[in-house]
Amino acid sequence: MCPQADDLIVIVSKRPRRAQSGKFSVVGVLGELLITAATLVLLFLGWQLWWNDLLMANSQSSAASQISQDWIDSNTLTPELVPSVGSAEPSAVPVAVDYGAPIVADVPAKATAFAVLYVPRFGADYRRTIAEGTGHDVLNSNRLGIGHYTGTQMPGEVGNFAVAAHRSAFGGGMHLINELQLGDAIYVQTADGYYSYRYRDTEYVAPSQVQVLASVPNHPEASAVDRIITLTSCNPLYSTAERIIAYGVLEAWQPLSAGAPAELAPIIAAQG
Amino acid sequence: MYAALWRVLPGPVWARIILVLILLVAVLAVLATWVYPWIDGIINNQEATVGGS
């Protein structure tokens, strides 16, 4: 049975009308307010984890480029000549030059930038400034981002150069820390030179496990022999339940005047 | 609430839709530029260090 046209009009006109203009349904407004509040909270998460993260990553990256370039430009020492060995074939394997023990800088003042971190595994355009201390003034800064644990050693020093950064949000300085592979390069550039570390291994610990910062990680009583870098961040991604700890060992050191290590040179050149 | 907003907006439907979109973008811009950074500084919910410093 098809309703006739007259019936339709009756059905339509009998539908209960929503609140008339000028009148508000209390429940309706309350519902809309709750939906609005939920949307605002979701938007905040999106803003923090994606939009602001992207903005901060970009500004931290360009700040790091700036400070790195300033060091290179202000380095007035003449490039040290690599001793030529016999026939100077251009294709000859570069001779490893021993520049002696790495220069160890003094510990800078709190929140002062003193190094730039390059990790090719994190991307060719990855660079972050390392500053003293691991407070919010460093980790949540839009020009710093990586904090040096006060009391741990400096780059190149025998012991443990330990740093922290956010895994997600605030520029996510250690976003890809779980993707490091054995032998990956971790470069630290300072006003003195380039410290080339090689990634060794990763462990997952409770946030309270400060032993990973010991000069021999996890062995606070031992006396250090190696020059270690320790990267710490949050785990799992988007959670702060655990900490992910990545270790590397110093492989080589060279002064700024010697130029960047071969793998790092194009990255440095591209930062302009 | 939103129905009232729709009634208050002038013009034909297409003009109202454009106005709603403009208002939406303005609200998002205010949130992203001032409100969310302010909240972010208050809650500081992300600790990334060991030892909780």
Contacts between the chains, C-beta under 8 A, distances in Angstrom:
chain1	res1	chain2	res2	distance
A	18	B	3	7.4
A	19	B	3	7.9
A	21	B	4	7.8
A	21	B	7	6.1
A	24	B	1	7.2
A	24	B	4	7.3
A	28	B	1	7.4
A	29	B	1	5.0
A	32	B	1	4.5
A	32	B	2	5.9
A	33	B	1	7.2
A	40	B	31	7.3
A	43	B	28	7.5
A	43	B	31	6.5
A	43	B	36	8.0
A	44	B	31	7.9
A	44	B	36	5.6
A	44	B	39	6.5
A	47	B	31	7.2
A	47	B	32	5.7
A	47	B	36	4.8
A	48	B	36	7.2
A	48	B	40	6.4
A	51	B	32	6.4
A	52	B	32	7.7
A	52	B	36	7.1
A	52	B	37	7.5
A	52	B	40	7.3
A	134	B	49	4.6
A	134	B	53	5.4
A	135	B	53	6.8
A	136	B	44	6.1
A	139	B	48	5.9
A	139	B	49	7.6
A	140	B	44	7.6
A	147	B	49	7.3
A	149	B	49	7.4
A	149	B	51	7.9
A	149	B	53	8.0
A	164	B	48	5.4
A	164	B	49	4.5
A	164	B	50	7.5
A	165	B	48	6.3
A	166	B	46	6.1
A	166	B	48	4.8
A	167	B	48	6.6
A	168	B	46	8.0
A	169	B	46	5.9
A	170	B	46	6.7
A	174	B	48	7.7
A	205	B	50	7.0
A	207	B	47	7.1
A	207	B	49	7.9
A	207	B	50	5.9
A	207	B	51	7.7
A	207	B	52	6.1
A	208	B	50	7.3
A	208	B	51	7.1
A	208	B	52	7.2
A	209	B	50	5.9
A	210	B	50	5.4
A	210	B	51	4.2
A	212	B	50	6.0
A	213	B	50	6.5
A	213	B	51	7.2
A	232	B	48	7.4
A	232	B	49	6.6
A	232	B	50	5.5
A	233	B	48	5.6
A	234	B	46	7.3
A	234	B	47	7.7
A	234	B	48	5.1
A	240	B	45	7.9
A	240	B	46	6.3
A	240	B	47	5.5
A	240	B	48	7.3
A	243	B	49	7.9
A	243	B	50	5.2
A	245	B	50	7.6
